[in-house]
Amino acid sequence: MLLCANHVTRQLILRPSYSGARAWVSRRRDVRRHYSESNGPNIAILGGGITGLSTAFYLREALPSSKITIYEGSDRVGGWIRSTAKGIGSGDVIFEHGPRTLRPTIGLLTPHLIEDLGLAQDVIATRRDAPASTNRYIYYPDHLVRMPMPQAGEGISQVWNEPLFEGIGSALTEWFVSTRPSNLQDESVASFISRRLDRRMADNMVSALLHGIYAGDVNQLSMKSIFPLLWYYEGRYGSLVGSIPSVWSNLRSGMMLGSAREYQSILDRQRKPLGSTLKEKLSRASVYTLKRGLTGLVSALRERLLSRGVTIHENTPISALSMDSATEKIEYQITSAGKSLPQADQVISTVFSRHLANICKDGSGTTLLPSFGETHAVSVMVVNLFFQESDLGMPEGFGYLIPQSIPIDQNPERALGVIFDSCATSGQDSVSGTKLTVILGGHWWDGWTEFPDEEEGVSMARAILSRHLGLNATPTATQATLQRECIPQYLVGHWSRMEKGHQELKQHFKGKLKVAGSSYTGVGVNDCIQSARNLVVDADELAWKDKTGLEEFTGDLRFAEVYFRTRGE
Ligand SMILES: Cc1cc2nc3c(=O)[nH]c(=O)nc-3n(C[C@H](O)[C@H](O)[C@H](O)COP(=O)(O)OP(=O)(O)OC[C@H]3O[C@@H](n4cnc5c(N)ncnc54)[C@H](O)[C@@H]3O)c2cc1C
């Protein structure tokens, strides 16, 4: 986490800590207008998910004279963000089929975007002292174990008594564990935790956490890509415990290391503080959403872009991309009858990276971007359930995650977790009752070719609720949605594959094809908006035309020094 929420009211002073970030800043000083005001570039954006829409939003600000066109393959923009209202009696409930909550502490740009779009009044924030923030559970046979809240200094006895926490004592000896070999470039999260701490921590707590974010396998996800700061600390200080004195001393002098990716958003934030409505709502929030669901963000973005002259073509899947070597312009085709579209000076792809690899081929049908062709994504089923009873005897809280260590005979539905929506996003629905979401599948379904249908999904979800929570009531409304290949997985080697992808983009498209979105630098909505902002931040500089969007994967890991000081200090 780059910033603790209680720093929201504090001033941030930033200094990039590594050479790459410094170079970035000095380049910014050397602003050279590449495109004249009257004759801006023709820019095509592939994909109208949150990354594509926010890329267009920031691009419109950075290059007002550019001609921006979004090509969206499906009949609606928003990508995985989709909220529907289910009529119940005289009111309705909001079902989210993709993302549902955002964190205010790590996505500093998103609140600004929400404010710019006039959505501040629609924000529903969950306070940090609300049960949905303090009560997060992991299922460990055969009950829900509440995660201790460090800020409350609680949980010591629980940690010793609950088998879920077995292995945590290894932190006491982590300092004595030898550092990784210098030639080890990456490893799985499970391998790192087992090597430095205890395998049981990887199988239990950490796998549950990764189920909640990536729906992914702790044995395959990349430590370097998912926890870069911990990877860096081991390399720099020899152990995680060994980094504590330095981290502590930094904190005392008001500084912490943060992701260089967030660097730009913090600069933006220094320039323009949040307005009082949103600042008030988010300063004490752990998560937030919008009254009518996150689709509200997509709709507002779409309207804003259309009003600012951005063209959006829905039902327009791009099926081929190539560069005309004479003009260095990019040609693209849409699927129907191979119809050719106007050429673009720059193309920004926000589609799943493996799909991009499939549409960028040479004359013999071989992909020009083989590094992206290897990206794997998991499929999940999202099962929304609404019960008219408000009190079903369930615990209050955000919900619970199910670790990978739970044997399949105790989790035959292959569930990843359950969200208690009526508590987590309280205030969204106009009828009272209990709203839950069960997430099934993820890496458990890797290699499957057939998936449960909607009816099976609902009965699997109900079986889980019955077994884990003793909940046998009949839901008033349900919906099960299969989301195929929806969460890209940053598997071991992701970092070096992205570095190679950067070279491939340079070689075959000379930087005219750029990438952003969930396939590369983070799967959360905040990450996607961040990647859009980072991609276009220097769009008015000459160097931008060669940028691929994957520069951060070249060279060493980079972090920014984030200074926090109370105003006036
Ligand atoms: C079930 C689920 C729950 C999640 N929960 C959360 C959460 O609570 N919080 C959070 O922060 N994040 C969450 N996420 C992650 C987050 O929603 C996604 O990572 C993010 O929405 C991805 O946005 P994107 O624009 O990068 O990609 P996408 O949403 O995939 O958008 C890409 C778009 O490109 C289009 N497209 C594809 N191919 C072509 C083509 N050839 N031509 C033209 N268009 C094309 C697609 O139709 C799509 O609209 C969740 C994701 C899922 C699936």
The ligand as an SDF file (V2000), in Angstrom:
LIG
                    3D

 53 58  0  0  0  0  0  0  0  0999 V2000
  -15.2790  -11.0210  -11.4760 C   0  0  0  0  0  0  0  0  0  0  0  0
  -14.2890   -9.8990  -11.3300 C   0  0  0  0  0  0  0  0  0  0  0  0
  -14.2350   -9.1910  -10.1340 C   0  0  0  0  0  0  0  0  0  0  0  0
  -13.3280   -8.1360   -9.9950 C   0  0  0  0  0  0  0  0  0  0  0  0
  -13.3270   -7.4150   -8.8320 N   0  0  0  0  0  0  0  0  0  0  0  0
  -12.5640   -6.3030   -8.7400 C   0  0  0  0  0  0  0  0  0  0  0  0
  -12.7120   -5.4170   -7.6360 C   0  0  0  0  0  0  0  0  0  0  0  0
  -13.5520   -5.6270   -6.7440 O   0  0  0  0  0  0  0  0  0  0  0  0
  -11.9170   -4.3080   -7.5880 N   0  0  0  0  0  0  0  0  0  0  0  0
  -11.0230   -4.0260   -8.5780 C   0  0  0  0  0  0  0  0  0  0  0  0
  -10.3260   -3.0080   -8.4870 O   0  0  0  0  0  0  0  0  0  0  0  0
  -10.8820   -4.8320   -9.6630 N   0  0  0  0  0  0  0  0  0  0  0  0
  -11.6370   -5.9530   -9.7750 C   0  0  0  0  0  0  0  0  0  0  0  0
  -11.5550   -6.7480  -10.8910 N   0  0  0  0  0  0  0  0  0  0  0  0
  -10.5600   -6.4400  -11.9390 C   0  0  0  0  0  0  0  0  0  0  0  0
  -11.0200   -5.3450  -12.9070 C   0  0  0  0  0  0  0  0  0  0  0  0
  -12.4020   -5.3270  -13.0320 O   0  0  0  0  0  0  0  0  0  0  0  0
  -10.4320   -5.5640  -14.3030 C   0  0  0  0  0  0  0  0  0  0  0  0
   -9.0710   -5.8940  -14.2510 O   0  0  0  0  0  0  0  0  0  0  0  0
  -10.5850   -4.3190  -15.1570 C   0  0  0  0  0  0  0  0  0  0  0  0
  -11.9540   -3.9710  -15.2500 O   0  0  0  0  0  0  0  0  0  0  0  0
   -9.9730   -4.5650  -16.5410 C   0  0  0  0  0  0  0  0  0  0  0  0
  -10.2040   -3.4530  -17.3630 O   0  0  0  0  0  0  0  0  0  0  0  0
   -9.5280   -3.3260  -18.8100 P   0  0  0  0  0  0  0  0  0  0  0  0
  -10.1190   -2.1550  -19.4590 O   0  0  0  0  0  0  0  0  0  0  0  0
   -8.0440   -3.3670  -18.6760 O   0  0  0  0  0  0  0  0  0  0  0  0
   -9.9150   -4.6680  -19.5740 O   0  0  0  0  0  0  0  0  0  0  0  0
  -11.3390   -5.1880  -20.0320 P   0  0  0  0  0  0  0  0  0  0  0  0
  -12.3680   -4.8750  -19.0340 O   0  0  0  0  0  0  0  0  0  0  0  0
  -11.1060   -6.6140  -20.3900 O   0  0  0  0  0  0  0  0  0  0  0  0
  -11.6500   -4.3380  -21.3500 O   0  0  0  0  0  0  0  0  0  0  0  0
  -11.1350   -4.6860  -22.6050 C   0  0  0  0  0  0  0  0  0  0  0  0
  -12.2030   -4.3940  -23.6460 C   0  0  0  0  0  0  0  0  0  0  0  0
  -11.6680   -4.7210  -24.9290 O   0  0  0  0  0  0  0  0  0  0  0  0
  -12.6820   -5.3060  -25.7180 C   0  0  0  0  0  0  0  0  0  0  0  0
  -12.0180   -6.0900  -26.7630 N   0  0  0  0  0  0  0  0  0  0  0  0
  -11.4180   -7.3030  -26.6590 C   0  0  0  0  0  0  0  0  0  0  0  0
  -10.8940   -7.6760  -27.8510 N   0  0  0  0  0  0  0  0  0  0  0  0
  -11.1460   -6.6590  -28.7190 C   0  0  0  0  0  0  0  0  0  0  0  0
  -10.8320   -6.4370  -30.0940 C   0  0  0  0  0  0  0  0  0  0  0  0
  -10.1600   -7.3410  -30.8270 N   0  0  0  0  0  0  0  0  0  0  0  0
  -11.2400   -5.2820  -30.6730 N   0  0  0  0  0  0  0  0  0  0  0  0
  -11.9170   -4.3410  -29.9560 C   0  0  0  0  0  0  0  0  0  0  0  0
  -12.2510   -4.5180  -28.6430 N   0  0  0  0  0  0  0  0  0  0  0  0
  -11.8590   -5.6510  -28.0280 C   0  0  0  0  0  0  0  0  0  0  0  0
  -13.4720   -6.1230  -24.7330 C   0  0  0  0  0  0  0  0  0  0  0  0
  -14.7810   -6.3770  -25.2210 O   0  0  0  0  0  0  0  0  0  0  0  0
  -13.4650   -5.2250  -23.5020 C   0  0  0  0  0  0  0  0  0  0  0  0
  -14.5810   -4.3700  -23.4690 O   0  0  0  0  0  0  0  0  0  0  0  0
  -12.4490   -7.8090  -11.0620 C   0  0  0  0  0  0  0  0  0  0  0  0
  -12.5020   -8.5270  -12.2630 C   0  0  0  0  0  0  0  0  0  0  0  0
  -13.4170   -9.5470  -12.4110 C   0  0  0  0  0  0  0  0  0  0  0  0
  -13.4980  -10.2750  -13.7180 C   0  0  0  0  0  0  0  0  0  0  0  0
  1  2  1  0
  2  3  1  0
  2 52  2  0
  3  4  2  0
  4  5  1  0
  4 50  1  0
  5  6  2  0
  6  7  1  0
  6 13  1  0
  7  8  2  0
  7  9  1  0
  9 10  1  0
 10 11  2  0
 10 12  1  0
 12 13  2  0
 13 14  1  0
 14 15  1  0
 14 50  1  0
 15 16  1  0
 16 17  1  0
 16 18  1  0
 18 19  1  0
 18 20  1  0
 20 21  1  0
 20 22  1  0
 22 23  1  0
 23 24  1  0
 24 25  2  0
 24 26  1  0
 24 27  1  0
 27 28  1  0
 28 29  2  0
 28 30  1  0
 28 31  1  0
 31 32  1  0
 32 33  1  0
 33 34  1  0
 33 48  1  0
 34 35  1  0
 35 36  1  0
 35 46  1  0
 36 37  1  0
 36 45  1  0
 37 38  2  0
 38 39  1  0
 39 40  1  0
 39 45  2  0
 40 41  1  0
 40 42  2  0
 42 43  1  0
 43 44  2  0
 44 45  1  0
 46 47  1  0
 46 48  1  0
 48 49  1  0
 50 51  2  0
 51 52  1  0
 52 53  1  0
M  END
$$$$
